[in-house]
Amino acid sequence: MENLSDLQAFVAVARERSFTRAAAQLGLSRSALSHAMLALEARLGVRLLTRTTRSVSTTEAGTRLLNAVAPRLDEIELELGSLSALRDKPAGTVRITAHDHAIATVLWPRLLPLLKEYPDVHMEFSVDYGFTDIAAQQFDAGVRSGDRVDKDMIAVRIAPDLRMAVAASPEYLEGRPLPTTPHDLTGHRCINLRLPTHGGLHVWEFEKEGQAVSVRVGGQTTFNNTFLMRQAALDGMGFAYVPLDILQPHIDEGRLVPVLRDWWPLFPGYHLYYANRRQIAPALALMIEALRWRGMEAGAGAR
């Protein structure tokens, strides 16, 4: 019988279409993985992978093997993971993808006590501003604003609704007129957010008395991190559009000046989403309960 490790390595290469990414995922060197695949092809007597300088793809035989083996390996991995339910204490690694603000303000504060109480539970956090396909990327759960997810996913509210705000430092505002409408921001320096999905800049959204306005702003600085945007505002680089909760302490202390308060939009709170399975690993189940929002305003938002 073929070594399961070699078959698992083949599946990783075929899915990633890259020896480099598959090697990183498996914890192997690229050369070791390449040699293992050549040895597997030699033993089977058929070419499984087509290699070029830029990509890796499966041959007809490789595609047939992938379709036959990958689902069974996934089932084995799932069943092995479910065996941890037989242990007295939850254990294993839970991988979560989320916005940096969600990690810093919701996930980390609530999961830290859990990690201290259960030393055999490990958590890996990955910062991502997009709606990640957690199944394809092998995450156990993801976090996004709102509860609209694919039909095979479950969404659980973990935070109250999110208020966005705009502010700049007194240093930046000195000698400049305060904006009175969202469109006035186009005449100011603003701190942009680069979105990972298509590489575009985040459009600032506002709402007042049912009127929605979207504004594309410009400035000297662009980040892909909420907290660096706030820091740039504190350093006088212009207006930042970020969640109110991380601006409020600086507003209270006079380090930032809020503008356009009556235009600040309210978005649905963060929800944790995960695959709808009959068996959930104990460590993931423990995490879900630790994060579940129990505030009065959650209401029907949690399910």
C-alpha positions as CSV (number, residue, x, y, z in Angstrom):
1,M,0.0,0.0,0.0
2,E,1.1,3.5,-0.7
3,N,2.4,5.6,2.2
4,L,-0.5,7.8,3.4
5,S,1.9,10.7,4.0
6,D,3.0,10.6,0.3
7,L,-0.7,10.6,-0.8
8,Q,-1.4,13.5,1.6
9,A,1.6,15.4,0.1
10,F,0.3,14.8,-3.4
11,V,-3.1,16.1,-2.5
12,A,-1.5,19.2,-1.0
13,V,0.5,19.9,-4.1
14,A,-2.4,19.3,-6.4
15,R,-4.7,21.6,-4.4
16,E,-2.2,24.4,-4.0
17,R,-0.8,24.0,-7.5
18,S,2.5,25.0,-6.0
19,F,5.4,23.0,-4.4
20,T,6.4,26.0,-2.4
21,R,3.0,26.6,-0.8
22,A,2.3,22.9,-0.3
23,A,5.8,22.4,1.4
24,A,5.0,25.3,3.8
25,Q,1.6,23.7,4.6
26,L,3.2,20.3,5.3
27,G,6.2,21.6,7.1
28,L,8.7,20.1,4.6
29,S,11.4,21.6,2.4
30,R,10.5,22.2,-1.2
31,S,13.2,19.8,-2.4
32,A,12.1,17.0,-0.1
33,L,8.5,17.4,-1.3
34,S,9.6,17.3,-4.9
35,H,11.7,14.1,-4.4
36,A,8.7,12.5,-2.6
37,M,6.4,13.2,-5.6
38,L,9.0,11.9,-8.1
39,A,9.3,8.7,-6.0
40,L,5.5,8.3,-5.9
41,E,5.3,8.7,-9.7
42,A,8.0,6.2,-10.1
43,R,6.3,3.6,-7.9
44,L,3.0,4.1,-9.7
45,G,4.6,4.1,-13.1
46,V,2.6,7.1,-14.2
47,R,3.1,10.9,-14.3
48,L,0.8,12.7,-11.8
49,L,2.0,16.3,-12.1
50,T,2.9,18.6,-14.9
51,R,5.6,21.0,-13.7
52,T,6.5,24.3,-15.3
53,T,8.7,27.2,-14.1
54,R,5.5,29.0,-13.0
55,S,2.9,26.5,-12.0
56,V,2.1,22.9,-11.2
57,S,-1.0,21.1,-12.5
58,T,-2.3,17.5,-12.5
59,T,-2.2,15.2,-15.4
60,E,-5.3,13.1,-16.3
61,A,-4.0,10.4,-14.0
62,G,-3.2,12.9,-11.3
63,T,-6.7,14.4,-11.5
64,R,-8.2,10.9,-11.2
65,L,-6.0,10.1,-8.2
66,L,-6.9,13.4,-6.6
67,N,-10.6,12.9,-7.0
68,A,-10.4,9.4,-5.5
69,V,-8.0,10.1,-2.6
70,A,-8.7,13.7,-1.4
71,P,-12.2,13.1,-0.1
72,R,-11.1,10.0,1.8
73,L,-8.1,11.7,3.4
74,D,-10.4,14.5,4.5
75,E,-12.8,12.0,6.1
76,I,-9.9,10.3,7.9
77,E,-8.6,13.7,9.2
78,L,-12.1,14.7,10.4
79,E,-12.6,11.3,12.2
80,L,-9.2,11.5,13.8
81,G,-10.0,15.0,15.0
82,S,-13.4,13.8,16.4
83,L,-11.6,11.2,18.6
84,S,-10.4,14.1,20.8
85,A,-14.0,14.1,22.1
86,L,-13.1,11.0,24.0
87,R,-10.5,12.9,26.0
88,D,-11.3,14.4,29.4
89,K,-10.2,17.9,28.3
90,P,-10.5,19.7,24.9
91,A,-7.4,19.7,22.9
92,G,-6.0,20.4,19.4
93,T,-5.6,23.5,17.2
94,V,-8.3,25.8,16.1
95,R,-7.5,28.0,13.1
96,I,-9.5,31.3,12.8
97,T,-9.4,33.9,10.1
98,A,-10.7,37.4,11.0
99,H,-10.4,41.2,10.7
100,D,-7.6,42.6,12.9
101,H,-10.1,44.7,14.8
102,A,-12.2,41.6,15.6
103,I,-9.2,39.7,16.8
104,A,-8.0,42.6,19.1
105,T,-11.3,43.7,20.5
106,V,-13.4,40.5,20.6
107,L,-11.6,37.2,20.0
108,W,-8.4,37.8,22.0
109,P,-10.0,39.2,25.2
110,R,-12.5,36.4,25.4
111,L,-10.3,33.5,24.3
112,L,-7.3,34.4,26.4
113,P,-8.9,33.0,29.6
114,L,-9.9,29.9,27.7
115,L,-6.3,29.3,26.6
116,K,-5.0,29.7,30.1
117,E,-7.6,27.2,31.4
118,Y,-7.0,24.6,28.7
119,P,-3.3,24.3,28.0
120,D,-3.9,21.5,25.4
121,V,-6.0,23.9,23.2
122,H,-4.0,25.8,20.6
123,M,-5.3,28.7,18.5
124,E,-3.9,30.2,15.3
125,F,-5.2,33.6,14.2
126,S,-4.9,34.8,10.6
127,V,-5.7,38.5,9.7
128,D,-7.8,38.8,6.6
129,Y,-10.2,41.6,5.5
130,G,-12.0,39.4,3.0
131,F,-14.7,36.7,3.3
132,T,-12.4,33.7,3.4
133,D,-13.6,30.3,2.1
134,I,-12.7,28.5,5.4
135,A,-13.1,25.0,3.9
136,A,-10.8,25.7,1.0
137,Q,-8.2,27.4,3.2
138,Q,-8.5,24.8,6.0
139,F,-9.7,27.2,8.7
140,D,-12.0,26.0,11.4
141,A,-13.9,29.3,11.6
142,G,-14.0,32.8,10.3
143,V,-15.3,36.2,11.5
144,R,-17.2,38.7,9.4
145,S,-19.7,41.5,9.9
146,G,-23.3,40.3,9.7
147,D,-24.7,36.8,9.5
148,R,-25.1,36.3,5.7
149,V,-23.1,33.1,5.0
150,D,-23.2,30.1,2.6
151,K,-26.1,27.7,3.3
152,D,-23.7,25.0,4.6
153,M,-22.3,27.4,7.2
154,I,-23.6,28.4,10.7
155,A,-23.3,32.0,11.9
156,V,-23.2,32.9,15.6
157,R,-23.2,36.6,16.7
158,I,-20.2,37.4,18.9
159,A,-20.4,41.2,19.2
160,P,-22.8,44.1,19.2
161,D,-23.4,46.2,16.1
162,L,-20.4,48.1,14.9
163,R,-20.2,51.9,14.6
164,M,-17.7,53.4,12.2
165,A,-16.3,56.9,12.9
166,V,-14.1,59.6,11.3
167,A,-11.5,61.7,13.2
168,A,-8.2,63.5,12.7
169,S,-5.7,65.1,15.1
170,P,-5.8,68.7,16.2
171,E,-2.4,69.1,14.5
172,Y,-3.8,68.1,11.1
173,L,-7.0,70.3,11.5
174,E,-5.1,73.4,12.5
175,G,-5.9,76.0,9.8
176,R,-8.1,73.7,7.9
177,P,-12.0,73.8,7.6
178,L,-13.9,71.0,9.2
179,P,-15.9,68.9,6.8
180,T,-19.6,69.3,7.0
181,T,-20.6,66.6,4.6
182,P,-18.9,63.3,3.6
183,H,-18.0,64.7,0.2
184,D,-16.0,67.5,1.9
185,L,-13.5,64.7,2.8
186,T,-12.3,64.6,-0.8
187,G,-10.6,68.0,-0.2
188,H,-8.7,66.6,2.8
189,R,-5.9,64.1,3.3
190,C,-7.3,60.8,4.3
191,I,-5.8,57.5,5.4
192,N,-6.8,54.7,3.1
193,L,-7.3,50.9,3.6
194,R,-6.1,48.5,0.8
195,L,-8.5,45.6,0.4
196,P,-6.8,42.2,-0.3
197,T,-9.5,40.6,-2.5
198,H,-9.1,42.8,-5.6
199,G,-6.4,45.2,-4.4
200,G,-8.7,48.2,-4.5
201,L,-9.1,50.9,-1.8
202,H,-11.9,50.8,0.7
203,V,-14.8,53.1,-0.1
204,W,-15.9,55.1,3.0
205,E,-19.6,54.6,3.6
206,F,-21.9,57.0,5.5
207,E,-25.6,57.2,6.3
208,K,-27.9,59.9,7.6
209,E,-31.7,59.8,7.9
210,G,-31.9,56.9,5.5
211,Q,-29.6,58.6,2.9
212,A,-26.5,56.5,2.1
213,V,-23.4,58.1,0.7
214,S,-20.1,56.5,-0.5
215,V,-16.9,58.5,-0.8
216,R,-13.6,57.7,-2.4
217,V,-10.9,59.6,-0.6
218,G,-7.2,60.3,-1.2
219,G,-4.1,60.9,0.9
220,Q,-0.4,60.2,1.4
221,T,-0.9,56.9,3.3
222,T,-2.5,53.5,2.7
223,F,-2.5,50.6,5.1
224,N,-4.0,47.1,5.4
225,N,-4.3,47.4,9.2
226,T,-6.9,49.2,11.2
227,F,-4.7,50.1,14.1
228,L,-1.9,51.5,11.9
229,M,-4.6,53.7,10.3
230,R,-5.5,55.0,13.7
231,Q,-1.8,55.7,14.5
232,A,-1.4,57.6,11.2
233,A,-4.3,59.8,12.3
234,L,-2.8,60.4,15.7
235,D,0.5,61.3,13.9
236,G,-1.3,64.1,11.9
237,M,-1.6,62.4,8.5
238,G,-5.3,63.1,8.0
239,F,-8.7,61.6,8.7
240,A,-9.1,57.9,9.6
241,Y,-12.3,55.9,9.1
242,V,-12.2,53.1,11.6
243,P,-14.4,51.5,14.3
244,L,-15.5,54.0,17.0
245,D,-14.4,51.9,19.9
246,I,-10.7,52.2,19.1
247,L,-11.0,56.0,18.5
248,Q,-13.1,56.8,21.6
249,P,-10.2,56.8,24.2
250,H,-8.2,59.2,22.0
251,I,-11.3,61.4,21.4
252,D,-11.9,61.6,25.1
253,E,-8.3,62.7,25.7
254,G,-8.4,65.3,23.0
255,R,-5.8,63.5,20.8
256,L,-8.3,63.1,18.0
257,V,-11.2,65.3,16.9
258,P,-14.4,63.6,15.6
259,V,-16.2,65.0,12.6
260,L,-19.5,64.2,10.7
261,R,-20.9,62.4,13.8
262,D,-24.5,62.5,12.4
263,W,-23.2,60.6,9.3
264,W,-21.4,57.7,11.1
265,P,-22.9,54.4,9.9
266,L,-23.8,51.4,12.0
267,F,-23.0,48.0,10.6
268,P,-24.1,44.5,11.8
269,G,-21.9,43.1,14.5
270,Y,-19.3,40.5,14.1
271,H,-20.4,36.9,13.6
272,L,-18.4,33.7,13.8
273,Y,-19.1,31.3,10.9
274,Y,-18.1,27.7,10.7
275,A,-19.1,24.5,8.8
276,N,-22.4,22.8,9.6
277,R,-21.2,19.4,10.8
278,R,-22.8,16.7,12.9
279,Q,-19.6,16.5,15.1
280,I,-17.7,19.6,16.1
281,A,-14.3,19.2,17.7
282,P,-14.4,19.9,21.4
283,A,-11.9,22.7,21.2
284,L,-14.0,24.5,18.5
285,A,-17.2,24.0,20.5
286,L,-15.5,25.5,23.6
287,M,-14.4,28.5,21.6
288,I,-17.8,29.1,20.1
289,E,-19.4,29.2,23.6
290,A,-16.7,31.5,24.9
291,L,-17.4,33.9,22.0
292,R,-21.2,33.8,21.8
293,W,-22.7,37.2,22.3
294,R,-25.2,37.3,25.1
295,G,-25.9,41.0,25.1
296,M,-29.6,42.1,25.1
297,E,-29.2,43.6,21.7
298,A,-28.2,40.3,20.1
299,G,-31.8,39.1,20.0
300,A,-32.5,37.2,16.9
301,G,-29.1,38.1,15.4
302,A,-27.6,34.9,16.9
303,R,-28.6,31.5,15.7
